[in-house]
Amino acid sequence: MRSLEIQERSAEMKEIIRLSGGTDYAPSEIAVEHFAEVLHYLARTRFASLHPSEGLFRVGACLFEGYRKTLLGQIQLAALHLLGPDRLMRKAPEFVGRSSNFGTRTVEQLGPNHYRMDFRGVPLPGDYYNGILHAALRATGVSSPQSTWEQVGPEDMTFDVRW
């Protein structure tokens, strides 16, 4: 939450803890429904002037950048710039799966610098994942990632990614 400049004992943090299902402290595990509520809350409060979808996109990008600054993130993502965008896209389902115990993710290369990624059974907002994807691609050296996504079922989405 530091990447969104949320102070540890602030009223905002207390609300995030409450939405997460915690009382005095954030729970060690957060149910996906609660996490979705936290994402929407962050988009509404931290990016109030933006359309909700853009707010969720920014939340995803900020949380990715914040994770990169943690000790674990520094270890796991240290070689991202060496990985390159193509390898990142091929490994994206595995990377996302490390922090999710729900759904499946697959990726297919459609052409040079062009991929389709399918999420099935993933109940979090697509705009949030789109923000993470853009931040991750920028970390590999892509200056202007482009993507669109479509909700194809209640918990299913398809991303079209180019650079």
C-alpha positions in Angstrom: 0.0 0.0 0.0 3.0 2.3 0.3 3.0 2.7 -3.5 -0.4 4.3 -3.1 0.9 6.5 -0.2 -1.5 5.0 2.3 -0.3 5.6 5.9 -0.1 2.6 8.2 -2.5 3.8 10.9 -4.7 6.1 8.8 -8.5 5.9 8.5 -8.0 4.8 5.0 -5.8 1.8 6.1 -8.4 0.9 8.7 -11.0 0.8 6.0 -8.8 -1.4 3.8 -8.3 -3.7 6.8 -12.0 -3.9 7.4 -12.8 -4.6 3.7 -10.1 -7.3 3.8 -12.0 -9.1 6.5 -9.6 -8.0 9.3 -10.2 -6.1 12.5 -7.1 -4.6 13.9 -4.6 -5.9 11.3 -4.9 -7.1 7.7 -5.5 -10.8 7.6 -2.6 -13.0 6.4 -4.9 -14.3 3.7 -7.6 -12.3 2.0 -10.6 -13.9 0.4 -10.8 -13.0 -3.3 -14.2 -11.3 -2.8 -12.7 -9.0 -0.1 -9.7 -8.3 -2.3 -12.0 -7.2 -5.1 -13.7 -4.8 -2.7 -10.3 -3.4 -1.7 -9.4 -2.8 -5.3 -12.6 -1.0 -6.1 -12.2 1.1 -2.9 -8.6 2.1 -3.8 -9.7 3.0 -7.3 -12.6 5.2 -5.9 -10.5 6.9 -3.3 -7.0 7.2 -4.8 -8.1 8.0 -8.3 -11.5 9.6 -7.7 -11.2 12.0 -10.7 -10.8 9.1 -13.2 -13.3 6.8 -14.7 -13.5 3.6 -12.5 -11.9 1.4 -15.2 -8.9 3.8 -15.4 -8.7 3.9 -11.6 -8.5 0.1 -11.4 -5.9 0.2 -14.1 -3.8 2.6 -12.1 -4.3 0.6 -8.9 -2.9 -2.5 -10.7 0.1 -0.6 -12.0 0.8 1.0 -8.6 0.5 -2.2 -6.7 2.9 -3.9 -9.2 5.4 -1.1 -8.8 5.0 -1.2 -5.0 5.6 -5.0 -5.0 8.8 -4.4 -7.0 10.1 -2.3 -4.1 9.5 -5.0 -1.5 12.3 -7.4 -0.6 10.4 -10.4 -2.1 9.5 -8.4 -5.2 13.1 -7.4 -5.6 14.2 -11.0 -5.5 11.4 -12.4 -7.8 11.4 -9.5 -10.3 15.1 -8.6 -10.3 15.7 -10.0 -13.8 12.5 -8.7 -15.4 14.5 -6.2 -17.6 16.6 -9.1 -18.8 13.6 -11.4 -19.4 12.3 -9.2 -22.1 8.6 -8.8 -23.1 8.2 -12.0 -25.2 9.4 -14.2 -22.3 7.4 -12.2 -19.8 4.2 -12.8 -21.9 5.0 -16.6 -22.2 5.6 -16.7 -18.4 2.7 -14.4 -17.4 0.2 -17.2 -16.6 2.8 -18.8 -14.2 3.6 -15.4 -12.6 0.0 -14.5 -12.0 -0.7 -18.0 -10.7 1.9 -17.6 -8.0 -0.2 -15.1 -6.2 -3.6 -16.6 -7.1 -5.2 -19.8 -6.0 -8.2 -19.5 -8.4 -8.7 -19.7 -12.1 -6.5 -20.6 -15.1 -4.5 -18.4 -17.4 -3.2 -19.3 -20.8 -1.3 -17.3 -23.4 -0.8 -17.6 -27.1 1.5 -15.7 -29.4 -0.4 -14.4 -32.4 2.5 -12.7 -34.2 5.6 -10.7 -33.5 5.0 -8.5 -30.4 1.4 -9.7 -30.3 -0.2 -12.0 -27.7 -3.6 -13.2 -26.5 -3.9 -14.0 -22.9 -7.1 -15.8 -21.6 -8.1 -15.7 -17.9 -10.8 -18.2 -16.9 -12.4 -18.4 -13.5 -10.7 -15.2 -12.3 -13.1 -13.0 -10.3 -11.0 -9.8 -10.2 -11.4 -6.8 -12.5 -9.7 -7.0 -15.9 -8.7 -3.4 -15.7 -6.6 -4.2 -12.5 -4.8 -7.0 -14.4 -4.4 -4.7 -17.4 -2.6 -2.2 -15.2 -0.3 -4.9 -13.8 0.4 -6.1 -17.4 1.4 -2.6 -18.6 3.6 -2.0 -15.6 5.3 -5.4 -16.1 5.9 -4.8 -19.8 7.3 -1.3 -19.0 9.7 -3.0 -16.6 11.0 -5.2 -19.4 11.8 -2.0 -21.5 8.6 -1.7 -23.5 7.9 2.0 -23.7 4.3 2.0 -25.0 2.5 -1.3 -24.3 -0.9 -1.5 -25.9 -3.7 -3.8 -24.9 -7.4 -4.3 -24.9 -9.4 -6.7 -23.0 -12.9 -8.2 -23.2 -15.1 -9.8 -20.5 -16.2 -13.1 -22.2 -17.9 -14.6 -19.1 -18.7 -13.6 -15.5 -15.2 -14.5 -14.4 -13.5 -14.9 -17.8 -11.6 -12.3 -19.8 -9.3 -12.2 -22.9 -6.5 -9.7 -23.3 -5.0 -8.7 -26.7 -1.5 -7.3 -26.0 0.9 -5.6 -28.5 4.0 -3.4 -28.4 
